[in-house]
Amino acid sequence: MAMAPGSSTCKEVVDSHPSVSGHDIAMSKSENNSTSSKVLLGSSGKLGVYSTNGVQELLECPVCMNLMYPPIYQCPNGHTLCSNCKIRVSNCCPTCRHELGNIRCLALEKVAESLEIPCRYQNLGCQDIFPYYSKLKHEQHCRFRPYNCPYAGSECSVTGDIPSLVAHLKDDHKVDMHDGCTFNHRYVKSNPHEVENATWMLTVFNCFGRQFCLHFEAFQLGTAPVYMAFLRFMGEDNEAKKFSYSLEVGHNGRKLIWQGIPRGIRDSHRKVRDSQDGLIIQRNLALYFSGGERRELKLRITGRIWKEE
């Protein structure tokens, strides 16, 4: 295949550079573009780009606008794009409509190896700078990355810091807010034999200057219909471990008690539920605790939160 002028640094090769997973590449670009360009020399002696500049812009895929990771492809006219978008555009260059083939832009991949750039969450407080190919791995676990909305029962796409999510839960999801470290909740279902995959976030507790979410769910554990209550901490797991909580349900001199450590909201409510990390009540026992003729579910769940010394 004849090479276009200006593209002599690239050649057609078999993929040999380790590929970054589609999940990594799918992370959207949110670099801080408001700062002026500044070039730094990293501790390793590599060229560091402290904010968006011309070199970093060359590494942005023109289709998805995400940073490109090997393999980086180019058409015979020198237009580059990422491996994910190469598949999406059916091997046709979106810029000049030329057939792409499998031409790797090895020069641009080498340039990327020399860069050190800031975390995408720099504007949220992360001041670390990383080699280009280490940046995505860090961002997946960066403690400054926004939290997903912890509301259970719907797939809410809102993200943010804890204060903004607390306001969001109150204003948009109408979740009850409670000040205090003890609680007493009653859950009623008119027909307990209709147990579906239902989820509820009953309350957000303000306790010890932090927030906790109380969940109650009805689901099938194998073939057995069960109810489950558990607590989540609005923050990281390492902070959640500083607290403990207990849940209690009972009737007529009998009771079940659960004591555990709240899970951070980095774990979804479904993940916590599936790990069975909470108070699980079989339906027959739940009906017994409800009293009466067992035709209506009336569970009273009490609990408290305390801080470990």
Residue frames relative to the residue before (quaternion, step in Angstrom):
aa qw qx qy qz dx dy dz
M 1.0000 0.0000 0.0000 0.0000 0.00 0.00 0.00
A 0.4206 -0.7078 0.5047 0.2597 3.57 -0.83 0.96
M 0.3538 -0.7389 0.5387 0.1966 3.53 -1.00 0.87
A 0.4602 -0.6728 0.5067 0.2807 3.55 -1.07 0.78
P 0.6195 -0.5393 0.4014 0.4053 3.55 -1.16 0.49
G 0.7890 0.3095 -0.2337 0.4766 3.55 -1.02 0.81
S 0.7000 0.4577 -0.2863 0.4675 3.59 1.22 -0.07
S 0.3148 0.7977 -0.4710 0.2069 3.57 1.20 0.40
T 0.6005 0.5740 -0.3749 0.4115 3.60 1.16 -0.30
C 0.7070 0.4016 -0.2484 0.5265 3.57 1.27 -0.19
K 0.0341 -0.7892 0.6128 0.0203 3.53 -1.15 0.58
E 0.5719 -0.5894 0.4422 0.3604 3.52 -1.26 0.40
V 0.0714 0.8080 -0.5751 0.1066 3.58 -0.62 1.12
V 0.5129 -0.5805 0.5210 0.3586 3.51 -1.37 0.20
D 0.5640 -0.6099 0.4265 0.3579 3.62 -0.94 0.86
S 0.0761 0.8134 -0.5719 0.0746 3.56 -0.68 1.07
H 0.6022 0.5524 -0.3568 0.4526 3.58 1.25 -0.36
P 0.5506 -0.6125 0.4330 0.3663 3.63 -0.89 0.80
S 0.3142 -0.7645 0.5375 0.1671 3.56 -0.87 0.97
V 0.3954 -0.6792 0.5641 0.2531 3.54 -1.12 0.74
S 0.5541 -0.6471 0.4088 0.3274 3.59 -0.91 0.91
G 0.6321 -0.5429 0.4061 0.3753 3.54 -1.26 0.52
H 0.6070 0.5607 -0.3559 0.4366 3.59 1.08 -0.69
D 0.6502 0.5097 -0.3215 0.4627 3.54 1.01 -0.84
I 0.6969 0.4853 -0.2843 0.4450 3.54 0.84 -1.00
A 0.6324 0.5789 -0.3316 0.3938 3.57 1.09 -0.69
M 0.4983 0.6469 -0.4469 0.3654 3.59 1.19 -0.26
S 0.4329 -0.7360 0.4625 0.2388 3.56 -0.72 1.06
K 0.5244 -0.6431 0.4731 0.2959 3.53 -1.26 0.63
S 0.1369 0.7853 -0.5975 0.0867 3.56 -0.82 0.96
E 0.1639 0.8017 -0.5549 0.1498 3.56 0.94 0.89
N 0.5092 -0.6358 0.4805 0.3248 3.55 -1.14 0.57
N 0.1446 -0.8361 0.5275 0.0421 3.56 -0.26 1.30
S 0.5573 0.6523 -0.3816 0.3439 3.58 1.24 -0.16
T 0.6330 0.5359 -0.3451 0.4392 3.61 1.17 -0.41
S 0.5357 -0.6241 0.4581 0.3371 3.56 -1.13 0.53
S 0.5963 -0.5807 0.4150 0.3673 3.55 -1.19 0.55
K 0.0641 0.7865 -0.6091 0.0792 3.52 -0.99 0.89
V 0.2143 -0.7878 0.5675 0.1065 3.58 -0.73 1.03
L 0.1117 -0.7997 0.5893 0.0270 3.56 -0.86 1.03
L 0.3333 -0.6808 0.6003 0.2551 3.52 -1.29 0.31
G 0.3402 -0.7709 0.5059 0.1844 3.57 -0.50 1.20
S 0.6985 -0.4787 0.3327 0.4150 3.56 -1.31 0.26
S 0.6705 0.4884 -0.3000 0.4710 3.57 1.18 -0.53
G 0.5648 -0.6005 0.3918 0.4084 3.56 1.29 -0.08
K 0.5264 0.6359 -0.4115 0.3862 3.59 1.28 0.02
L 0.5701 -0.5849 0.4541 0.3560 3.51 -1.25 0.50
G 0.1237 -0.8153 0.5636 0.0483 3.58 -0.75 1.02
V 0.2033 -0.7571 0.6086 0.1229 3.55 -0.96 0.85
Y 0.2710 -0.8168 0.4911 0.1349 3.57 -0.39 1.23
S 0.7809 0.0218 -0.0404 0.6230 3.57 1.23 -0.35
T 0.7419 -0.4061 0.2723 0.4588 3.56 -1.28 0.07
N 0.1172 0.7635 -0.6308 0.0743 3.57 -0.89 0.95
G 0.7804 -0.3671 0.2203 0.4557 3.55 -1.29 -0.06
V 0.6443 0.5252 -0.3314 0.4463 3.58 1.00 -0.80
Q 0.6774 0.4840 -0.3040 0.4632 3.57 0.87 -0.89
E 0.6241 0.5408 -0.3460 0.4454 3.58 1.04 -0.71
L 0.5951 0.5608 -0.3624 0.4473 3.59 1.12 -0.58
L 0.6983 0.4674 -0.2613 0.4749 3.58 1.15 -0.60
E 0.5361 0.5928 -0.4205 0.4294 3.59 1.24 0.16
C 0.4295 -0.6875 0.5224 0.2646 3.56 -0.81 1.00
P 0.4231 -0.7318 0.4678 0.2582 3.64 -0.73 0.96
V 0.6409 0.5240 -0.3311 0.4528 3.60 1.23 -0.28
C 0.8150 0.2190 -0.1025 0.5267 3.60 0.61 -1.13
M 0.3804 -0.7593 0.4434 0.2866 3.61 1.34 -0.23
N 0.4917 0.6211 -0.4547 0.4071 3.62 1.20 0.34
L 0.5862 -0.5432 0.4464 0.4026 3.56 -1.25 0.32
M 0.3807 -0.7440 0.5095 0.2048 3.56 -0.99 0.86
Y 0.1063 -0.7661 0.6329 0.0349 3.54 -1.15 0.79
P 0.6519 -0.5439 0.3400 0.4046 3.62 -1.07 0.64
P 0.5535 -0.2275 -0.8011 -0.0091 1.47 -1.93 1.55
I 0.2467 -0.7334 0.6167 0.1450 3.57 -1.03 0.88
Y 0.1821 -0.8128 0.5487 0.0710 3.57 -0.70 1.09
Q 0.0801 -0.7679 0.6303 0.0811 3.52 -1.32 0.42
C 0.4564 -0.6473 0.5301 0.3029 3.53 -1.24 0.48
P 0.6989 -0.4682 0.3159 0.4388 3.66 -1.19 0.17
N 0.6750 0.4719 -0.2975 0.4829 3.59 1.23 -0.38
G 0.6208 -0.6070 0.3188 0.3803 3.59 1.28 0.19
H 0.4933 0.6422 -0.4519 0.3742 3.63 1.21 0.13
T 0.2409 -0.8066 0.5299 0.1030 3.59 -0.74 1.07
L 0.0742 0.7632 -0.6417 0.0138 3.54 -1.35 0.35
C 0.5785 -0.6128 0.4184 0.3386 3.57 -1.25 0.46
S 0.6736 -0.5234 0.3450 0.3915 3.56 -1.27 0.39
N 0.6176 0.5446 -0.3529 0.4445 3.61 1.04 -0.68
C 0.7086 0.4545 -0.2643 0.4706 3.56 0.87 -0.96
K 0.5509 0.5968 -0.3982 0.4263 3.60 1.13 -0.50
I 0.6577 0.4891 -0.3040 0.4855 3.57 1.03 -0.79
R 0.6803 0.5221 -0.2945 0.4218 3.57 0.92 -0.93
V 0.7291 0.4182 -0.2468 0.4822 3.60 1.04 -0.70
S 0.4669 -0.7214 0.4181 0.2946 3.59 1.25 0.43
N 0.6694 -0.5519 0.2903 0.4038 3.55 0.90 1.04
C 0.5827 0.5450 -0.3864 0.4628 3.58 1.17 0.60
C 0.4740 -0.6912 0.4630 0.2883 3.59 -0.70 1.06
P 0.3740 -0.7534 0.4916 0.2255 3.62 -0.64 1.03
T 0.6426 0.5306 -0.3272 0.4454 3.59 1.22 -0.31
C 0.8322 0.1323 -0.0411 0.5369 3.61 0.76 -1.03
R 0.4442 -0.7278 0.4154 0.3169 3.60 1.36 0.03
H 0.4222 0.6869 -0.4820 0.3428 3.60 1.21 0.35
E 0.5551 -0.5874 0.4618 0.3655 3.58 -1.15 0.59
L 0.4392 -0.7486 0.4423 0.2262 3.57 -0.82 1.05
G 0.1764 -0.7673 0.5888 0.1832 3.56 0.73 -0.99
N 0.5543 -0.5841 0.4538 0.3816 3.58 -1.12 -0.68
I 0.2270 0.7914 -0.5316 0.1987 3.56 0.89 0.93
R 0.2158 -0.7823 0.5763 0.0968 3.56 -0.68 1.14
C 0.2993 -0.7232 0.5914 0.1942 3.57 -1.05 0.78
L 0.1452 -0.8434 0.5144 0.0550 3.54 0.28 1.31
A 0.6072 0.5695 -0.3616 0.4198 3.59 1.06 -0.66
L 0.6768 0.4794 -0.2950 0.4745 3.58 0.93 -0.88
E 0.6126 0.5312 -0.3523 0.4674 3.59 1.07 -0.65
K 0.6500 0.5062 -0.3141 0.4718 3.59 1.05 -0.75
V 0.6117 0.5420 -0.3462 0.4605 3.57 1.05 -0.75
A 0.6378 0.5432 -0.3269 0.4374 3.57 0.96 -0.88
E 0.6278 0.5573 -0.3368 0.4264 3.59 1.02 -0.78
S 0.6966 0.4888 -0.2733 0.4485 3.59 1.11 -0.62
L 0.6244 0.5891 -0.3308 0.3920 3.60 1.22 -0.25
E 0.0829 -0.7259 0.6770 0.0882 3.51 -1.30 0.55
I 0.0139 0.8233 -0.5616 0.0810 3.56 -0.61 1.16
P 0.5868 -0.6139 0.3961 0.3492 3.59 -1.14 0.52
C 0.6262 -0.5081 0.4439 0.3907 3.52 -1.35 0.35
R 0.5600 -0.6193 0.4375 0.3338 3.58 -1.07 0.69
Y 0.6826 0.4578 -0.2804 0.4959 3.59 1.24 -0.38
Q 0.2071 0.8078 -0.5204 0.1837 3.56 1.18 0.60
N 0.6935 0.4754 -0.2877 0.4586 3.61 0.94 -0.85
L 0.6604 0.4696 -0.3109 0.4967 3.60 1.30 -0.13
G 0.7527 -0.4218 0.2056 0.4618 3.59 1.25 0.11
C 0.5844 0.5764 -0.3921 0.4152 3.62 1.18 -0.27
Q 0.1473 -0.8235 0.5463 0.0408 3.58 -0.61 1.14
D 0.4737 0.6908 -0.4360 0.3291 3.60 1.24 0.12
I 0.2204 -0.7419 0.6212 0.1228 3.54 -1.26 0.62
F 0.1265 -0.8325 0.5394 -0.0022 3.58 -0.87 0.99
P 0.5650 -0.5296 0.4896 0.4007 3.56 -1.22 0.40
Y 0.6675 -0.5579 0.3192 0.3759 3.54 -1.02 0.86
Y 0.7571 0.4087 -0.2238 0.4579 3.59 0.77 -1.01
S 0.6466 0.4879 -0.3329 0.4827 3.62 1.27 -0.02
K 0.4913 0.7193 -0.3973 0.2889 3.54 1.27 -0.41
L 0.6825 0.5003 -0.3044 0.4374 3.61 0.81 -0.96
K 0.6440 0.5257 -0.3278 0.4487 3.58 0.94 -0.86
H 0.6411 0.5079 -0.3238 0.4756 3.58 0.99 -0.79
E 0.6829 0.5216 -0.3039 0.4115 3.59 0.80 -0.98
Q 0.6007 0.5663 -0.3599 0.4347 3.58 1.14 -0.56
H 0.7837 0.2715 -0.1428 0.5401 3.59 1.18 -0.51
C 0.3576 0.7574 -0.4880 0.2457 3.60 1.22 0.10
R 0.4395 -0.7242 0.4662 0.2548 3.57 -0.79 1.01
F 0.6421 0.5189 -0.3253 0.4612 3.59 1.26 -0.21
R 0.4807 0.6775 -0.4540 0.3224 3.61 1.20 -0.16
P 0.5792 -0.6079 0.4027 0.3644 3.63 -1.03 0.68
Y 0.4407 -0.6603 0.5421 0.2756 3.54 -1.28 0.48
N 0.4482 -0.6331 0.5507 0.3083 3.54 -1.24 0.50
C 0.5955 -0.5520 0.4350 0.3893 3.56 -1.15 0.55
P 0.3331 -0.7864 0.4867 0.1839 3.64 -0.69 1.03
Y 0.3890 0.7451 -0.4809 0.2496 3.61 1.21 0.04
A 0.2639 -0.7651 0.5719 0.1336 3.56 -0.93 0.94
G 0.6912 0.4790 -0.3490 0.4136 3.56 -1.14 0.63
S 0.7780 0.0800 -0.0841 0.6174 3.59 1.28 -0.11
E 0.4519 -0.6608 0.5201 0.2977 3.53 -1.23 0.43
C 0.0408 -0.8213 0.5683 -0.0297 3.55 0.06 1.31
S 0.3038 -0.7975 0.5021 0.1398 3.57 -0.76 1.06
V 0.4463 0.7058 -0.4513 0.3145 3.61 1.26 -0.01
T 0.0452 -0.7742 0.6309 0.0245 3.58 -1.05 0.81
G 0.2401 0.7764 -0.5633 0.1492 3.56 -1.23 0.39
D 0.6338 -0.4805 0.4034 0.4525 3.55 -1.28 -0.25
I 0.7318 -0.4537 0.2742 0.4283 3.58 -1.28 0.23
P 0.6696 0.4963 -0.3384 0.4368 3.67 0.75 -0.84
S 0.6762 0.4845 -0.3075 0.4620 3.60 0.92 -0.82
L 0.6559 0.4992 -0.3190 0.4677 3.60 1.05 -0.69
V 0.5980 0.5405 -0.3672 0.4642 3.61 1.07 -0.63
A 0.6625 0.4884 -0.3000 0.4823 3.59 0.93 -0.88
H 0.6359 0.5359 -0.3149 0.4575 3.57 1.04 -0.80
L 0.6489 0.5121 -0.3154 0.4661 3.61 0.95 -0.86
K 0.6833 0.4919 -0.2805 0.4610 3.56 0.96 -0.87
D 0.7701 0.4036 -0.2031 0.4504 3.57 0.76 -1.07
D 0.7833 0.3564 -0.1751 0.4783 3.59 0.89 -0.93
H 0.7654 0.3253 -0.1859 0.5232 3.59 1.03 -0.76
K 0.3517 -0.7792 0.4565 0.2465 3.58 1.34 -0.06
V 0.2622 0.7674 -0.5338 0.2395 3.57 1.03 0.81
D 0.4884 -0.6656 0.4836 0.2910 3.58 -0.99 0.88
M 0.2169 -0.7549 0.6075 0.1182 3.55 -1.08 0.81
H 0.0492 -0.8096 0.5845 -0.0229 3.57 -0.90 0.94
D 0.2416 -0.7500 0.5989 0.1429 3.57 -0.89 0.95
G 0.6288 0.5145 -0.3877 0.4354 3.56 -0.65 1.09
C 0.4333 -0.7254 0.4926 0.2083 3.54 -1.25 0.48
T 0.6738 0.3858 -0.3190 0.5435 3.62 1.21 0.32
F 0.0412 -0.8112 0.5833 0.0043 3.56 -1.13 0.57
N 0.1103 -0.7610 0.6388 0.0256 3.51 -1.31 0.53
H 0.0603 0.8326 -0.5411 0.1017 3.57 -0.16 1.32
R 0.2034 -0.7609 0.6072 0.1045 3.53 -1.16 0.71
Y 0.1119 -0.7884 0.6041 0.0301 3.53 -0.82 1.06
V 0.0519 -0.8110 0.5821 -0.0289 3.58 -0.70 1.13
K 0.0296 0.7644 -0.6434 0.0307 3.57 -1.01 0.89
S 0.4499 -0.7392 0.4348 0.2492 3.56 -0.60 1.18
N 0.7920 0.1377 -0.0803 0.5894 3.61 1.05 -0.70
P 0.1826 -0.8367 0.5071 0.0972 3.61 0.08 1.25
H 0.5876 0.5805 -0.3833 0.4133 3.62 1.19 -0.22
E 0.6336 0.4623 -0.3340 0.5228 3.58 1.28 -0.12
V 0.1178 0.8051 -0.5643 0.1396 3.55 0.38 1.27
E 0.0021 0.7923 -0.6085 0.0432 3.55 -0.56 1.20
N 0.6295 -0.4925 0.3995 0.4489 3.56 -1.25 -0.07
A 0.1641 0.8035 -0.5427 0.1814 3.55 0.27 1.31
T 0.0921 -0.7995 0.5929 0.0289 3.55 -1.02 0.80
W 0.0387 -0.7873 0.6153 0.0102 3.52 -1.13 0.69
M 0.1782 -0.7012 0.6703 0.1651 3.54 -1.17 0.65
L 0.2778 -0.8166 0.4847 0.1455 3.56 -0.25 1.27
T 0.8249 -0.0761 0.1453 0.5409 3.57 0.74 -1.07
V 0.2277 -0.6912 0.6562 0.1995 3.52 -1.34 0.43
F 0.2088 -0.7942 0.5643 0.0850 3.57 -0.78 1.09
N 0.2294 -0.7161 0.6421 0.1493 3.54 -1.06 0.86
C 0.1841 0.7907 -0.5430 0.2146 3.54 -0.34 1.28
F 0.8344 0.0318 -0.0785 0.5446 3.60 -0.83 1.04
G 0.6587 -0.5283 0.3014 0.4429 3.57 1.12 0.65
R 0.6650 0.4317 -0.3005 0.5302 3.60 1.29 0.26
Q 0.3966 -0.7170 0.5247 0.2312 3.58 -1.30 0.19
F 0.1059 -0.7775 0.6198 0.0148 3.54 -1.12 0.88
C 0.2613 -0.7664 0.5715 0.1332 3.58 -1.05 0.81
L 0.2049 -0.7604 0.6052 0.1160 3.58 -0.84 1.00
H 0.1069 -0.8046 0.5839 0.0147 3.56 -0.79 1.11
F 0.0446 -0.7531 0.6546 0.0488 3.54 -1.25 0.55
E 0.0004 -0.8250 0.5629 -0.0513 3.59 -0.75 1.03
A 0.2006 -0.7239 0.6452 0.1399 3.52 -1.30 0.57
F 0.2100 0.7803 -0.5629 0.1737 3.58 -0.73 1.01
Q 0.5261 -0.6041 0.4925 0.3404 3.55 -1.34 0.08
L 0.1377 -0.7512 0.6418 0.0689 3.56 -0.81 1.05
G 0.7561 -0.0804 -0.0056 0.6495 3.54 0.10 1.33
T 0.7494 -0.2941 0.2511 0.5375 3.57 -0.55 -1.19
A 0.6046 0.5809 -0.3474 0.4199 3.58 1.27 -0.11
P 0.3473 -0.7187 0.5590 0.2246 3.61 -0.84 0.93
V 0.0085 0.8112 -0.5815 0.0621 3.56 -0.77 1.07
Y 0.2780 -0.6889 0.6332 0.2170 3.50 -1.43 0.19
M 0.0681 -0.8070 0.5866 0.0012 3.54 -1.08 0.74
A 0.0938 -0.7688 0.6311 0.0429 3.56 -1.05 0.87
F 0.1250 0.7872 -0.5961 0.0969 3.58 -1.00 0.80
L 0.3696 -0.7249 0.5506 0.1863 3.52 -1.32 0.43
R 0.1185 -0.7714 0.6215 0.0684 3.56 -1.11 0.79
F 0.3555 -0.7288 0.5545 0.1870 3.53 -1.12 0.80
M 0.3530 -0.7378 0.5319 0.2194 3.58 -0.83 0.94
G 0.6314 0.4454 -0.3680 0.5172 3.51 0.21 1.41
E 0.7279 -0.4244 0.3225 0.4312 3.53 -1.31 -0.36
D 0.6419 -0.5455 0.3845 0.3774 3.57 -1.24 0.50
N 0.6512 0.5244 -0.3425 0.4285 3.60 0.95 -0.78
E 0.6470 0.4664 -0.3184 0.5123 3.60 1.19 -0.45
A 0.6095 0.5747 -0.3479 0.4210 3.58 1.04 -0.76
K 0.6368 0.5633 -0.3245 0.4147 3.58 1.08 -0.72
K 0.5681 0.5852 -0.3855 0.4315 3.57 1.26 -0.12
F 0.7279 0.3847 -0.2116 0.5267 3.58 1.30 -0.21
S 0.1313 -0.7436 0.6463 0.1101 3.53 -1.35 0.38
Y 0.0833 -0.7907 0.6030 0.0650 3.55 -1.26 0.34
S 0.1862 -0.7582 0.6109 0.1315 3.55 -1.28 0.38
L 0.1349 -0.7525 0.6404 0.0738 3.53 -1.25 0.66
E 0.0390 -0.8047 0.5922 -0.0156 3.55 -1.02 0.81
V 0.0383 0.7672 -0.6391 0.0377 3.54 -1.03 0.87
G 0.2333 0.7883 -0.5408 0.1779 3.61 -0.92 0.80
H 0.0559 -0.7716 0.6326 0.0355 3.52 -1.41 0.05
N 0.8641 0.1238 -0.0780 0.4815 3.53 -1.18 0.64
G 0.7590 -0.4154 0.2086 0.4558 3.57 0.85 1.00
R 0.6841 0.4133 -0.2865 0.5283 3.59 1.24 0.09
K 0.0789 0.8144 -0.5708 0.0692 3.58 -1.00 0.70
L 0.2901 -0.6958 0.6280 0.1932 3.49 -1.38 0.43
I 0.0901 -0.7911 0.6043 0.0298 3.57 -1.01 0.85
W 0.0810 -0.7713 0.6301 0.0384 3.54 -1.00 0.90
Q 0.0182 -0.7706 0.6367 0.0186 3.56 -1.04 0.81
G 0.1692 0.8024 -0.5523 0.1503 3.52 -0.82 0.96
I 0.5117 -0.5885 0.5217 0.3458 3.51 -1.39 -0.26
P 0.4590 -0.6859 0.4726 0.3091 3.62 -0.76 0.90
R 0.3867 -0.7030 0.5477 0.2373 3.55 -1.15 0.64
G 0.5010 -0.6397 0.4900 0.3158 3.58 -1.08 0.72
I 0.5556 -0.6473 0.4113 0.3212 3.58 -1.11 0.58
R 0.4025 0.6500 -0.5214 0.3789 3.60 1.17 0.33
D 0.6587 0.4221 -0.2903 0.5510 3.59 1.21 -0.54
S 0.4348 -0.7041 0.4951 0.2647 3.59 -0.78 0.99
H 0.6236 -0.5352 0.3961 0.4095 3.56 -1.19 0.42
R 0.6201 0.5403 -0.3488 0.4494 3.61 1.07 -0.64
K 0.6403 0.5177 -0.3294 0.4621 3.60 0.99 -0.78
V 0.6454 0.5028 -0.3218 0.4765 3.59 0.98 -0.82
R 0.6545 0.5211 -0.3104 0.4514 3.56 0.92 -0.93
D 0.7003 0.4756 -0.2808 0.4522 3.59 0.82 -0.99
S 0.6509 0.4882 -0.3245 0.4824 3.61 1.16 -0.43
Q 0.3550 -0.7722 0.4529 0.2692 3.60 1.38 -0.08
D 0.3506 0.7453 -0.4818 0.2990 3.56 1.14 0.74
G 0.6543 0.4632 -0.3373 0.4935 3.57 0.44 1.22
L 0.6729 -0.4687 0.3758 0.4316 3.56 -1.32 -0.19
I 0.0788 -0.8058 0.5869 -0.0021 3.59 -0.53 1.22
I 0.0775 -0.8010 0.5935 -0.0078 3.56 -0.82 1.06
Q 0.3748 -0.7110 0.5486 0.2304 3.59 -0.69 1.07
R 0.6107 -0.6027 0.3593 0.3670 3.58 -1.02 0.76
N 0.6446 0.5241 -0.3417 0.4394 3.62 0.90 -0.81
L 0.6683 0.4775 -0.2996 0.4854 3.56 1.00 -0.82
A 0.6162 0.5450 -0.3438 0.4529 3.57 1.05 -0.74
L 0.6513 0.5013 -0.3114 0.4770 3.58 1.03 -0.79
Y 0.6197 0.5312 -0.3447 0.4637 3.57 1.06 -0.70
F 0.6652 0.4941 -0.2973 0.4743 3.56 0.98 -0.87
S 0.6248 0.5625 -0.3410 0.4206 3.58 1.16 -0.50
G 0.3656 -0.7505 0.4810 0.2676 3.61 1.23 -0.38
G 0.6817 0.5019 -0.3440 0.4062 3.57 -1.27 -0.32
E 0.7358 -0.4021 0.3125 0.4465 3.56 -1.11 -0.75
R 0.5116 -0.6824 0.3921 0.3448 3.58 1.25 0.42
R 0.4597 0.6774 -0.4536 0.3522 3.60 1.07 0.65
E 0.7718 0.2214 -0.1229 0.5833 3.52 1.24 -0.34
L 0.3863 -0.7198 0.5304 0.2266 3.54 -0.98 0.90
K 0.0943 0.7763 -0.6149 0.1019 3.55 -0.76 1.07
L 0.0668 0.8206 -0.5576 0.1063 3.54 0.12 1.33
R 0.1413 -0.7595 0.6294 0.0839 3.53 -0.98 0.90
I 0.0819 -0.8049 0.5878 -0.0049 3.57 -0.58 1.20
T 0.0725 -0.7861 0.6134 0.0225 3.55 -0.78 1.05
G 0.0849 0.8169 -0.5667 0.0653 3.55 -1.16 0.45
R 0.1459 -0.7716 0.6086 0.1134 3.49 -1.34 0.05
I 0.2756 -0.7274 0.6091 0.1546 3.54 -1.30 0.49
W 0.0427 0.7960 -0.6035 0.0173 3.58 -0.97 0.77
K 0.4472 -0.6864 0.5152 0.2518 3.52 -1.25 0.49
E 0.3979 -0.7153 0.5268 0.2290 3.53 -0.87 0.99
E 0.4399 -0.6982 0.5027 0.2577 3.58 -0.98 0.85
